[in-house]
Amino acid sequence: MSLTLATALEILAAARAAAIARNAKPLAYAVVDAGGNPLALQRDERAGHLRIQIALNKAWGCIALGMSSGRLGRAIEGYTDWWVGLSGTAGGRLVPSAGGVFIRSPDGVVLGALGISGEASAIDQEIAVEAIEALDLEADTEGD
């Protein structure tokens, strides 16, 4: 099983519906495949212009590091030198705050990741999990 454009668009539609139901702030959404390649990007017209890049980098970082963006945030605590090197190596693309969530098949295979940006990070993550699970896929907020 692989992640298709059609499925990525369904995930984004589910994420938007979840955001609207929560009366969330304007958000940006990004789905990447298992190789970290962008499949679908959307930005609420009221979301800040950097939000789409943040959402994309949250998703991309999951694939690049094998850990969710929230787990990355916890992993770097107290490791400033390591973070500086890691961030520089990744060209500044890593975002260490919740909202980047793995998309797994029902049997646990990583299909890609969903990144959301624009709300408090915990809410970004809640919306991502809800959207992924709405398609009967597994949302993984940790990785590895």
N, C-alpha and C positions, 0 to 999 in steps of 0.2 A: 504494500500500500504506500502511495506517495501523496503528498499534498498537492492538490490541483488549484488552478486559479479559481474555478467555480467554488470549491470548498473554502478557499481563502476569502472570497467575497461573501460567502454565507457567514463566516466567522465575523467579518467586519459588520455585517448587518445585525448580527446578534449582539455584538458589542455596542453598537449605536443604540439598539433597542434597550439594552440594559442601562446605558448611560441616561437615556431619556427617562426611563422609569425611575431613576434615582434623582432626577433633576440635577445631573452633574454639570460641572462647568464645561465649557467648550473643550473637546478632546481631539487628539490625533491618534491614529491607529496604524499599525504596520504589521503585516504578516510576512515572514521569511520562510523559505523552505529549509530542509535539513542541511543544506550547504551554506545557509546564511544569505541566500540570494532573495531580494525583494520580490514578492508575488503580488501584493496589493497594499496600497497606501491610501488613506483617506484623512482629511482634516476638516473639522467643522470650520465653516467660513469665519467664525468668530475666534477660533483658537490662534494663539500667537504663532508667528511665522517660524519659530524654532521648534515648535511642538512636534511636527512630523519627523524632523531629524532625531529628536530625542526618542520618540516612539520607535523609530527604525533602529536606533542604536541599542535600545533596551532589548529588542528582539534579536538583533545581530549578536550582541554580547552573550546571550544564552548559548547560541550555537558555537561561538568562538571559544568560550571558556568551559562549556559543559555545566554551567550553573546559572540559575535564574539571576535577574538583576537585583532582586532583594537579598538573595544569598550572597551575592558579590558585595553588597553594602555591608553585610555583617562580617564577611571574610576580611575586609581591609581594615577594620577597626584595630588601631594600634600598630599598623604596619605601613606607616607613611612612606618609607623608602621603597618598599615593594610596590605600593600603589603607584608611585610616581613612575617607576620603571615600567610597570604593566600598562599604565595609561599611555605612556609615550610609545611603547612598542605597538600598541593598537591604534596609534594615530589620534588619540583623544576620543575614540569612538565608544568607550565603555561608560555606561551610566550606572553607578552603584546605588540605585534606589528601586524599590519594588515597582512592578508594572510590566516587567519582561517575564513571560511565562512560557514554558515549553508546551508544545502541542504534541501529544502522544496518541498513537493508535490505541484501540481498546486492548491490544495485547502488549502495550508498553513500548513500542518502537517510536523513536523521536521522528516526527514528521516535519517539524519546524518550530517556530515560536511566534507569539503575538506580543507586541509591545504597545503600550498605551501611555499617553502623557497628557497632562492638563489638570488633573485633580490632585488631591493628596495622594501620595504613592500607594498607600494601603487601599484606597478606593480604586485607583488605576488597576491594581492587582485583582481586587474583587470583581471588577467588571470583566477583566480578561478571563478569569476562571469561569465565570458564569457563561460567557460567550462560547468558550471552547466546549464546555460541558453541554451546552444547548444542542450541539451537533453530535452528541454521544461519543465525543473524543475525551481523552484524559488530559486534564490540566495539571502540570507539574510545576510547583512553585519553588522547587529546590534544585533538581538536576542530579546528574551522576547517581 
